[in-house]
Amino acid sequence: MELLDWVEYNLQTAHQSGQHYILSKQLLDSAHLPALENNLEWTEDLIIDVLKKSKKVRLIGSYDSIVVSLTNTVIKNENDFVAYILERYFKGQARDKDLYRLLAEFKYSQDGQLLYDTSNAIENNTGRIQVDGNMYSLKTNEEDFHLNM
């Protein structure tokens, strides 16, 4: 099986269960990856490097470890990913520490802190996310934003 076929299969399987992304580490099943020359083994970094050159997927986060399809209509950028996480795992609202902890688990960023584009969108009130003190939440006045889960 080719790497991109394996990625597509995993994305479709995830989508069927209501998840609009996969993590690069989920692709490390050597039984489904093509053999490499010189007895090299697949690593997460190698998979990410190959996917960066692909025109089939988008990589999200500072580690590029979150994989979404280019045809994904729910997650088109990092801001959408954080909004999706708020909706799916926190019912639209989370304390900053809880959100950062989960984002760090997904390798969105080293400590789960929001990346520049998402922070900038919140600061400029242009994204789907708002912050009040230590609480992040989805805006509810934007045509009732809800994800297809």
N, C-alpha and C positions, 0 to 999 in steps of 0.2 A: 504494500500500500504506500502511496506517495504521501509525503508530509501534509500537503494541502488537502488531500482527500480525508486524511485522519482529522485534521482541524475542522473541516466542513462537517464531518460526521459528528464530532463532539459538539459543535455549535448547534446543529440540528437537534441532537439529543437533549441538550440543555434547554433549548427553546421549547421543546415539547413539554418539559417540566416547568415552564414558566420563567426560566432563567435566561437572560439575554446576553450572557457573556460566559466565557470559560477562563480559567487561569492557565498560564503556560505550563505550570508544573503538572497539570492534569494530562498533558500530552506525552509524558515520559514513559509510556508503555512500549517497551522495545519490541514487543511482538507485532505492533502495528506500524512501526517506523521502518523506513527503508534502511538497508544495511549501508554502512559507511565504509569507505576504503581505508586501508592501513589499520584495520582493527580499532578504529576510533569509535567511541561510544557517544550517543546523543546526550547532551546536557540541556538544562533549561536555558542557559545562555546561548547555546548554539541554535536551539529552536527559535528563540526570540530573534536572533540575528537573521535567520532565514526568513522569518515572518516579516521582518522590517522591510525586506526587499520585495515582498509579495504585494501584488495589487488586489488581493482578495480579502484582506482583513485590516482592521485598525487596531493599533496597540495603544493602551491607555495607562496612564500613571507614569511616575518618574522611573520606574523599573521596566516599563513596557510589558509587564507580565499579565495584564488584563487584555483578553482578546475578544473582539467583537467583529461581526461581519460588516463589511462595507454597506450591505443592503439593510442593515438593522435600522429601523425607524425610531426605536426607543432610545438607543444610546449612540449619539453621533459625535460626542466629544466628552471631555472630562467632567464638565458641568452636568451633562445628562447622566453620566455614570453616578456621580454623587447623589443627584436627585433620585435616581433609580434605587440606590442603596437606602436612602431615607424612606422611600415608599415601601420597598419590599421587606426590609428588616426592622424598620422602626415605625411603621404606620404613619410616616410623614413628619415625624418629629423626634429629635434625639438630643441628649446632652452632648456637648462637644467631646468629652472624654470617651463616651460610648461610641460615637461616630468615628473618632480618630482611631480607637482600638480596632474596630472592624476594618477600616480602610488600611491600617497597617498589616492586618492579617492577610489582606488581599494583595499586599505589596503595591498599593497605590502610591505610597510615599514611605520613606523610612519610618517616620513616627506617626503616619496617618494624617498629618497636617494637610490642609487643602493646598493644592498647587495654585500657581499664579492666576491662571485663567479663571478658575472657580472663585478664588478669593476676590479677584477683580470684578467679576460679574455680581457677586454679592455686594461688594462695596459700592458699585455703580447702579445697583438695583436693576440689572438687566437680565439676570438669570431666573431660574425657577426656585432658587433657594433664598431664604432670608435668615437673618440671625438676630436674636434678641437676648443679650447677655450671653449666657453659656448654652443657649438652646438654638439649634438649627431646625428649621422647618421648611416645608414646601409652601410656596405661595398658594393660597386657595382662591384668589380673585382672578387667576389667569385661566379663564375658560375651564375651570374645574379640572386641572391637570391630573390625570390618573394614567398609570401605565397599564398596558394590556398584559395582565399576568394570568 
